[in-house]
Amino acid sequence: MEYPHPADLMSLPCGGIAEFDIESGISYRCQQCMVTVGSIAMSKHCKDQIEKWKNWAEMGGKEWNYRMPDNYTDDWS
């Protein structure tokens, strides 16, 4: 599985977008709920979505693509 570069945003299966947490230096933090991705603080819904895609890939399906599309923009104006 290819993970994003720290300068990139991460697209999460639950619909959230995470950015590299500079303060921790090792993790990504969801911009919607502000939890560290993969931590015990993640909601059950988010964990279930990640687990669903892991299981799907193990069964031979396509993996979740954590990289944001190149044309992504957060400019809502």
N, C-alpha and C positions, 0 to 999 in steps of 0.2 A: 504494500500500500504506500502510495506517495503522499507525504504530508506537505502542507504549504510551508513556504519560507516565512520566517518570522515577520518580514515586512508585509506579507500578504494577509488578506482576510480569509477566514475559513467558513465555508458553507456547511451548516449542520443539518442532519436529516430531519430535525424537528422544525426547521424553518428559520432557526436563529442564525445570526452571523457573529462569528467570534474574531477577536483581534488578539495579537500577541500581547501578553501581559508583561510589560517592561519591568514593572516592580519585582515580579517573581523571577523573571529571566528564564523561565522554563515552561511556561504554560500559556494556554489561550483562555480568554475570558469572554463569555457570551455578552453581546451588547444589549440583548433584550432582558435577561434576568440577572446579569452581572455575576454569575457563578463561574468557577473554573471548570472548563470542559473536562469531563471524566471524574470529577470529584464526587464525594458522597453527598454534597449539597445539591447536585443536579436533581431536577424533578423526575418522578417516575416516568412521565410521558417522554421526556428527552432521552432517558436511559433506554426505554423500550424501543424508541425509534432507532437508536444506534445499534442496539442488539438485533433488531429486525433486519437491518441491512447487513450486519455481520453474518447472521444465519443464512440470509439469501445468497451471499457470496460463497459461503461454505457449501451450499447446495449446487453451486455452479452458475449462479446468476451474476449479474454485473455488480461490481462493488460500488458503494457510494463514492462520489467524487467530492472530496473535501475542498478542492480548489474552486475559488470563485471564477465565474466566467470573465474572460478578458475584457468584455464590454460592460462589466458591472460598474454602476455609478451610484453613489449615495446622494447625489444632487437631486433633491425633491422639489426644487424651485421651478 
